[in-house]
Amino acid sequence: MSGLLEVKDVSAGYRGEPVLEAISFHVNPGGIACLLGPSGCGKTTLLRTIAGFEPVLAGDIRV
């Protein structure tokens, strides 16, 4: 993967309990991304993890 934002095999959650497991995607420079899903599926957790407000339990995030 190569891009402006790279998320590879990321698991994230709260108090050590995973909410998201093995999420991977990339956004190319100049690209647009949209995060869609039902209530409670982990959208906010993923964004908070990318921003550094929540710990990455596994995987790698590169901005």
C-alpha positions in Angstrom: 0.0 0.0 0.0 1.1 3.5 -0.7 -0.9 6.6 0.0 -1.5 9.8 2.0 -3.3 7.7 4.7 -2.5 4.0 5.1 -4.3 1.7 7.6 -3.0 -1.8 7.7 -4.4 -4.7 9.7 -5.5 -2.3 12.5 -7.4 -3.5 15.5 -8.6 -0.9 18.0 -10.9 -0.7 21.0 -11.3 0.4 24.5 -9.7 -1.0 27.7 -7.9 -3.6 25.6 -11.1 -5.0 24.2 -11.2 -4.9 20.4 -14.1 -3.1 18.7 -12.4 -3.2 15.2 -10.2 -6.1 14.0 -7.9 -6.2 11.0 -9.1 -3.1 9.1 -7.0 -2.2 6.1 -7.4 0.6 3.5 -5.4 3.5 1.9 -6.3 7.0 0.6 -4.2 8.3 -2.2 -3.1 12.0 -2.3 -5.9 14.1 -3.6 -8.3 11.2 -3.0 -11.6 11.3 -1.1 -12.8 8.7 1.3 -16.1 8.1 3.0 -16.7 6.0 6.2 -20.1 4.4 6.2 -21.8 1.9 8.4 -24.6 1.3 10.9 -24.7 2.8 14.4 -22.2 1.1 16.7 -20.0 -0.5 14.0 -16.8 1.3 15.0 -16.7 4.4 12.7 -15.9 6.8 15.5 -13.5 4.4 17.1 -11.5 4.1 13.8 -11.4 7.9 13.4 -10.3 8.4 17.0 -7.6 5.8 16.5 -6.3 7.4 13.3 -6.2 10.8 15.1 -4.3 9.2 18.0 -6.9 9.6 20.7 -7.3 5.8 21.1 -4.5 3.2 21.1 -3.8 0.9 18.2 -4.1 -2.7 19.6 -2.5 -4.2 16.5 -1.5 -3.1 13.0 -0.1 0.1 11.7 -1.4 3.6 10.7 0.7 5.9 8.6 -0.3 9.5 7.9 
